[in-house]
Each structure stands twice: as C-alpha cells, then as structure tokens.
Amino acid sequence: DPDQLPVPPFGESREEELHRLLPPLIRSLLDRDMPRLLNALYRIDVPEAKVSAILSIAEPHSIAPTLAQLIIDREYQKIETRKKYNS
C-alpha cells in the first residue's frame, strides 16, 4: 500500500526513519527535478517563505536535511490540527 511506510528497522522510530529516507530523496529531486520538489512541498503545504529562505541561505549540504525537517514538522502540525478538530 503506497500510503503506508514500511516497518522501520528494529529500534528506529518512524521519525528517525523519515530523517534517514527523506534527505536522499530530496537531494535527488534538487539535482534532477526541482519543479517536482517544489510542487511536492507546495502540496504538503510547507511555507513558501521558509523554503525560499532555505534554498537561498542554507549551505548546500544542509538543504535536504533542513527541507526534510520542514516536511516532518508540517505533517506533525497537520496531525495535531486534525486531533483538535476531530475531538
């Protein structure tokens, strides 16, 4: 099922797994398909100002991990919002 992540390796949390898997994917998109990356960030609803700041200010080696953290943070925000309004 594409909507479910595989079970992480023993001892690794889902968040740790995301921190391990997302940066290489983001790096690949940065190198090969920037429009697709920007579209994905837009669909995830990562703030455009934060993305722009990272792309223009961050050291090249830190862009992918920093964008990964923004994605993870945004997804946690969505979960909290859903919990709040579903109660």
N, C-alpha and C positions, 0 to 999 in steps of 0.2 A: 504494500500500500504506500503510494508516494507521499501521503500526508503524515506518515509516521516515521520517526527516526529509528534506525536500528538500535538495539540494546547496546549501550556503551560498554566498553571493556570493563572487566572487574575493577572496582574501586574508583572508577571515573564517573563523576556526576554528569548529568545532561549538559549543564552549563560548561563544564570542563571540556566535554566532547565538542560543543559548539565552538569554543575557543580554539580547539585543535583543528576542526574541519573548515570553519569559515574563512580564516585568513588565506589559505592557499587558493580557495575558490575565488575570493575577491581579487587576489593578486593576478590570477589568470584573466579575470574579466577586465581588470585595469590595463593589462597588456594587450588583450586581444579584442575586447568588445565593450568599450566604455559606455556606449549608449545603452546597452543591455544592463550594465551595472547601475547606471543612473535610473533607468526605468524600474529596476527591482527596488532600489532604495526609495523611489517615489511611491511605489505600490505598498511597500512596508510602512510608509509614512514617517520615514526618518526626516527630521527637519532639514530643509534645503540649505539653510544658513550654516548649520553645523557641518554638512557635507562639504560645502564650498570652502569653509574655513580649513577643514582637514586637508582637502586637496591642494589648497594654496599655501598653507603654512607648515604642515607636518613634514617631517623628514621622510623621504621615500620609503624607507624600510618600516616605518611605523604606520603608514596609511592603512594597509589591510587590517592589522590588528585593531586599530582605532575604529575603523568602519564596522568591523565585526562587533566591537563593544557597543557601538551605537545601535546596531540591529538588535542585539540581545536586550539592551536597555529598553528599546521601544517595544519589543514583544512583551517584556515584563509589565510595562505600563499598560498595554492593551489587556493583559490578563487581569490586572488589578481593577481596571475600569469595568470590565465585564463582571467581575465579582461584585463590585459595588452596586451596579445597576441590576444585577440578577437576584439580589437579596431581597 
